[in-house]
Every structure is written in C-alpha cells, then in structure tokens.
Amino acid sequence: MNEPALVAAEPTLSESERCERLCEIFKNIEMPTLRERLLSPLVTLLEGQSPEGELALRTLFFVGTTWKNHIARVADLPSLRRVLLRSQHGMSLTEPTQLALESAARLDLERCRSELSEAVKIGRFPEEDAVLALSLEAAALRARTHALAETADPYSMRTMARLLPRLRIYDELADRLDLLSREGSRVATPDLGLCHFLDEKEFSRFLQILANFPAMAGIARSLELQRRIQWEPHQISAMLSISRNLELGAPGWLGQLSFWLEQRAAAPTLKIAVRPQPQLRELLRRAGVTVLPSGLEIDPEHLDLPLLLNAETLSTSLSNGKRPPPPDWKGLVLCNITRETLLLSLLNNPKVVRIPGLVETVVVNCRSSQVLSVIAQKRELHTGHQNHGVPAALLRSRTKLPLTLLRRFIHVRFVSRSDLKDIAARAPRPEVAKEVAAYLATI
C-alpha cells in the first residue's frame, strides 16, 4: 500500500490518515521517472468518475482543523439544548451526558452562545467559558449519535443507509470540537491537509511535481481557493452530488470541484442558472437548496449534507430514476467498527448477516469483547456457508474472549485440520494455542 493512487482510494483509512500517508510518499518522490510512474494512476483517478477518484480528490483537498467552520455549525449549541430539554422532561441520560449537564449548569449558556457567534463573525478565538461549552456540546452530540444508533430499525436497510452518513458526520464534528476545547487558540489557524503534513517548501515542490501533468495544471489554483474557503470532505461530496446530477463543470472530479471553488470565490451564495427535473427539484429543496424559476441558489454552509451523500459519505446520483444501488455493507462495517451499538444492530439484521464474509470482517477488525461474544454465542452468526471463516477468525482474535466460549470451535466440524495446526503454531493468545494443540493431539 505505497502507491499514491492506492493510498488515496483506500476506504478503510480516515481522511487524515490517508492524507498523512500520501504526504509521506510525496516527500520521497525524487526521480522524474518515479514521479510519472507513481502519479499517473492518481491523475487518471481524478479525471474519471469512479468512487475511488472521489476519495482521492477528498484526500488531496482534505482540511484539518478549521475552527471558524466548526464553531459556526454549533454556535447555538443545538445538541446541548436538546439534551437539556430531555433532562427537563425526565428522560433517562447516560452518565457522561449527566456529567456534561452538571458542568453546563455552572455556565451562562446564553452568554456562551453570544460569544461563539461573535467569535465567528469577527474571527477572534472565543473566551475560556465559551470554549468549555464546546466540549459540552461535543458530549451532547455523542449522546445524540448514541440515541440515533440505538433507536434505528436494524431491519430497515434504507434507514441504516440514510443514518450512517449522519452518524459519521456527527462523530467527526464531535472529535473536532473536543480538539478545539483541548488545544484552544493554538488551532486557530486553518490547516489545509497537505499543508498540515507538508511544510511550505515541500508543498511548493508538490505543486511543481503536479505541474508536470497537463491534466493537473489547474490544481494549484484550486488548492489556493480551498485554503481560503476551507470546505470539509463532506461539503465537497455534497457539491459533487449537485454537479453530477445537473452536469455542471468540466468532466472529471477535479473539473467539477474547480467549478464550485471558482463560484464560491466570487460570492458566498452560489447562483446557478439551471432548471433541474421535477423529481430532482424536490430532493434539492429538501437538502437546503433554494429552487427559483430562474435557477438555483446554494449556500454550502447550510446544506443538509446527509441528504446529498450516499452511505459512505461520497456523492450520489439523485436523478437517474432508478433505485439506488445497495450499500457496500462491508465498507460501512469497517467505517463503524468502533460503534458497538451500531454493529450489534447490523448483526441483528438477517439481510446484512446473509452477506458472505461480513461477520468474518467484523471478527477480524473488531476489538469489542461484547460484539465478539454475541457472534460466538448466536448460531446464525458463526454457521452457514457465508460464515465459514468466522470460527477460525474468533480463535485468531487478540480480544480476550473467555475460553469457555471459544472451546466449542476447537473442532474439525468448525475449523479445518490445517487451519487448526496453523492456529496452534501462530495464535496470538498462548492459552488458545495450547488448547488447540491439546485437541490436535487427540485426533
């Protein structure tokens, strides 16, 4: 995994991890022939319309911590306000949420809201009390995602596909609010992803390398605009959803993004003289686009992003008149592998469990003893053709499940003899290897 095109299109990495790995490769590109060999596939990705090309684009234009954008989204402390209302109506709350409310009681929340709005308006980092309110908003936002994950219908594939982008956006926003509350004014300067991991000299050299490719001639201008505008990856994908459905901008992901960056540089509100189809018009209106007789008005900061994204938070086709393709459930599971409640909901859905290899993917990548215990105990999750690799994966897992749960899988009925020999020699847990070796000695 050391070619830029592969790293930039790897769906299991977070945006910042992909960007950091990509920058390490750019730092080490010296020979012109090596540049061409490594970067040509990346240029081809950006010129096309494949999902991998969009991931590569989001990586190149990834924005790190941009405090004004994040605070603008939560200046009114909406999640904290919602949790306070729930508390007043006697609804049960988790312990972290209750602690956040106790801290909020010591603050003047109206003054904090005013300070946050003023900070965004004048560009000055907010005072200490208002920054503390950001961490409380992050805790309330996490409580909201937990409640959404718990109350979602796991048997509705459509509901889960719509919910997952929203949870991911909320989680990332909560993480960045926590970062702002910890680091304070030290993160008050905008960090474009590539500039964050490359210093100015390395970044200038990176642009010189890209200038050798005619198809990437306009990327320097686009990166300069992105540094000023600071669109997040989700916003980029939402604008690409609109452009691919209205056929705006030049062909390819880079051409479409360049179109929107130029429009945004000219005015905060985008005005496009285009008349969408009736079915698309209603979808755009629901997503926050103003539909006028003369065209569309778009304020990127006030779009309902999840309505314009697919389940993997990439752009989606809205106007083809066909049912959307089924979600990539393995990709969704990997992106949400740390959410126990959501994983258990997915594992309760028979349609999801019937996908070959999905439960094995959970076992290989998950470190939650609760989730793995459920898989080890529920027969339908470790038997059948689609789950034939699950028992061996449980025995190879580093998670310290009780041997009483694993002992039943140490049998040729569940795991082949050759796999048992391999587990006896290479199992990460010595006690499991010992049990398997003892069983092999009896057959």
N, C-alpha and C positions, 0 to 999 in steps of 0.2 A: 504494500500500500504506500508506495513512494512516488507515484506519478501524479502530477497536479490534477489531471482530469479525473483520476480515481478518487483522490482525496476530496476534491471539491464536490463530487457527486455521491459521497458516502452518506447514506441516510441515517445511519446509526450514531453518527457524531453530532454533537451540538454545534450550533453556528460558530461559536467562539473556538471550539476545538478544531473544527475544520479549517478556520482561518489561520490559527496558530501553526498547524501542520503545513499548510500551504506556504506560509511565510518562511518556514524553515527551508523548504525546497527552493524558494526564490533566492534566498541568501546564498545558496550553494551552487547556483547555476553560473558557470564561468565561460565555458567554451560555446561559441556560436552554434556549432552543430548540435550540442546537447540542448541548447535553448530551443532550437527548432523541433527536435525530437520530442521534448517534454511538453512544449506549449502548443504545438499544432493541434493535438486532440482537444485541448481546452478551448482553443479558438473555434474549432468545429462544433463543440457543445454549445457555445454561446450563440453561434449563428443559426442553430436549429430550434426546434420546438419541443424537444424531449424533456421529461421531468428532470433528468439529470442535468440538463443545461440550465434549468431554472435554479437548481440547487447550487450549481457553480456560480451563477450570477449573484445569488444571495450571499455567497461566501465572499466574493470579491467586493461587494458593496456593504458588507456587514458593518453595523455601527455598534460600538461598545456602549459605555455609559454616557448618555446624553441627558443630564439632569433636568433641563427645562422641559423636554418632551415628556419625561416620565411624570414629573410633578404636575404638568398641565392636565394629564389624564386623571389624576386623583386629587386635584386641588380642593375639591369639595368634600373629600373623604367619604365617598359614597358607600363603600363596604362597611366602614366603621359605623356610619349612620344606620345602615340596615341591621347590623348586629345589635346596636343599642335598642332599636325598635323590637327586635326579637326578645331581648332580655326583659324589656318592659312588659311584654305580653306573656311572660312566664315560660318561654320556650327554653328547653334544656340546651346548655352550651358545653363545649369541651373545656378542659382545664386551661390550655393555653389561651383560648378565647376569653375565658373568665378573667385570667390574669391581665390580658390586654385591656379589658373593660375597667378593671380596678385602676390601672395606670391612666386610662383616659379620663377617669373621674377627677384626677388631680390637675387636669389641663383645662384651659379655656378653649374649647374646640372652635368656637366662633372666631376667636382671635387667630387661632392657628390657620383656619380656612382663609381668612383675610390675608395673613402673611404669605401663605403659599401662593395665592392668586397674584399678590403684589410682586413676589419674587419672580414669577414667570413673566410678568408684564415689564419689569424694569431690568431683568437679567442679573439680579443680585441674589446670591445663595441665601436661603431663609435662615432665620434665627434658630437657636437650640431647641426651644419648645416645639416649633413647627417641624423641625427635623425629627424629633421624638414621635410626633404624631404620624410621620411616615412609616415608622416601624410598627405602630399600632394598626395602621391601615393595611400593611403587609400581612399582619397576623389575621385581621378580619377577612382579607382577601383569600387567605389559605383556608379559613373556616368555610368560606363560601364555596370554594372548589371542592372541599371535602363533602359538603352537603349536596352539591350537584352530583358528585360521583356516587353518593350513597342512595340518592332518590331516583337516579336514572333507571329506566326499564332495561335490564340487561338482555331481554328477549327481543328488543326492537333494534334491528341493525341500523335503521335510518336514524333513530335517536342517538345511538352511540356515535355514528359517523358525524353527526352535527355537534355533539357535545365535546368530542376530543379536541378539536382545534381551539374551542373556547377555554378548556382547562389548561391547555399548553400556554396560551397567551396570558392567562391569569397567573400561572405559575412563574413565568419569566418576568412578568411585571412585579410580582411579589419579591422575587430574588433581587431585582434591581433596586427596589425601594429599600430593602434591607442593606444593600451595598451603600446607598446614599446615606442612610442613617448611621452606618458604621464609619464610613470614610469622610463624611462631611464635605467641606469645601475643597478637599483635595481632588475630588472627581468633578469639579465644577467646569473643567474644560472639556469640550467634545472630543471624543476619541473615535475616529474612523478606524474600523477594524484593522486594515492593513497598516495604517499609521501607528496603531497601538502596539503592534508586534514588530514593525519595521521602523527604524529611526528615519529621520528626514533624508539622509544620504542614501540609505538602502531603498527608500520609497522612490526617490528620484531615479535611481538605477532601474528599479522595477518598471517605471513608466518608459524608460529608454528601451528596455527589452521588448515591451509590448509594442513600441513604435515600429519595430521591425516587421510586424504583421499588418498588412494593409487593412484587414478586417477589423483590427483593434485600434485603428487610427483615432477614433473619437472617444476612446475610453478615458484619456487624460481629462478632457473637458467634463465628462460625466462624473468622474471621481471628484473633480473640483466642486461641481454642483452638489454632489452628495455630501461632501464635507460641510457645506453651508446649510443644506436642507435637513440632513440627518434623518432620512427615512429609515425605519426599522425593517427587518426582513418581512414581517407580516404585512406592512404597508406596501412594500414593493410587490409582493404577490397579489395583493388586492388590486393595485393599479394594473398589473399584468392581466388579471381576470377581466377587467373592463376593456383593456386594449385588444385582447384576443377575441372577445365577443363582438366588439364594434369594428375590428380590423383597423385599428389606429396605429400609426407609427410604421417604421421600416420593418421588413421581415426579420425574424430572429429575436431572441430575448433581449439582447443588448440594444437593438434598434428601438424596440418598444419602450424600454426603460429610459433611454436617452430622450425619446419624445416627451415623456411625462416630466423628466427633470427640467427640460428646457421650458415647458409650460409653467411649471411651478416656480422657476426662477423669475419668470415675467410677472406673476401675480399669485397671491396666496390661494385664491379660489380659481379653480380651473374651469374654463368655459369652452365647451366643445360643441360645434355646430353639426350635430349628427342626430338622426332620428332612429332610435332602436325599434326593433319589432315589439308588438304589443306585449307578448309574454315576457320579454326581457325588460321592458319598461317597468313592469310591476316589480320584478325582482330587484332592479336597481333602486327603485323608490324605497323598498323595504330596507335596503342596505345603507340608506342615508344619502343617496344621490338625488339632487333636485332635478326633476324632469320638467322642462319647459317646452312650449310649442317650437321655439327656435333652436332647441338643443338641450344640453345637459350642463348643470353646474355641480362641480365636485369639490368639496372641502376634505382633503385627505385626512385631516386630523379628526374629523367627526364621522367617519365611516364606521358602520358596524362590520368590523373585519371578518368575523367568522362566517357571515352570510356570503362572502365573496371568496372563501377559501375551501379547499377540499379537506378531507380528514387528516392529511399530512401537512396542513397549513401551506400548501402550494396553490397556485392559481387553478381555476376550474373553468370548464366550458359550460355556460349557462343557457345558450340559445340554440343548441343543436336539435331540440325537440325530442331527444331520446332520454331514456332513463340513464342516470349517471352510472359509470362502471362501479362494481363492488369495491369497497375499500381494501387496501393492502393490509390485511389484519396482522400479518407478521410484523410489518413495519410499525403499525400502531402499537403493538405489544412492546416492541423494543423501545419505542419512544416513551412509553409509560411504564417501564419496567420497575420503577421505584414506587408506584402507587398501588399499595396493597388492595385498597377497597375497589379500585377500578379493575385490577387484574382478577380479583375474585368475582366481580360482576361479569367480566368477559368469560371466565371459566364456567359460569352458570348458564351461559347461552349455548344451547346444543348446536346452533348453526356455526358458531365460532369454533367449538371444540371439534367439529367434524372436519375442519381444515387440516389436511395432512401435515404433520410436523410442527403445528403451532404449540401444542402443550410441551413438546420437547424443547422448543425455542424458549419457553418460559423457564423451564427447569435449568437450562444451560446458563441463562443470563440473570436469573433472579437469585437474590441472596436472602429473601424473606423466609424464615422458618415457618411462618403461618401459611403462606401460599404453598410452599412445597409440601407441608403436612397435609393440606387439603388434597393435593394431587396424589400423594401416596395413599390416602385413605379412600378416595372416591374411585370406584372400579372403572367407571366410564372414562376417567382421565388417564389411566395407565394401561388400558387394554384396547384391543382392536388394531386393525392394520394401520390406521392413521397415527396411532400412538406407540408403534412397535419399539421406538427408541427411547421411550420415557423411562422404563425401569433401569436401563444401563446409565442413563443420564443422572438419575437420582443417586445411584451408587457412586458416580464420579463427582457428585456435587461437593463443594467445600463447605456448604452450610451444615451445621452440626445438628442434623436431624437425629432423633433417638434411634438406636439400633433396633429397637422393638418394631419400629415402622419399616425399616429397611430390610430386616431379616427375611421377610417373605419373598423379596425379589431376588434373593441369592439362590436361584434355582434355574435349571436349564429350561424350565417352562416359560420363564420370563426373559432370560438373557442367555444368548448362545454360549457354548462352552469356550470358544475362542475369545469372546468378549470378557468372560469371567476370568480367564487367565491373564488378559491384559489389565483388568481391574486389580487383580491380586498383586500384579507387579508395579502398577503405576497409580493406584488410587491415592488421592491427596490426603485421605484420612487413614492413618495406620490401623485403627480399630476395624474399619470396613475391609481393608486389605487382608487383615488377619482372619476375619470371619469368612471371606470368600475363599481364601487358601484352605481353611479347615474344611469347607464344603467340598472343594475340588478333591481333597484327599480321600473323600468317601465315595467318589464315583469312578 
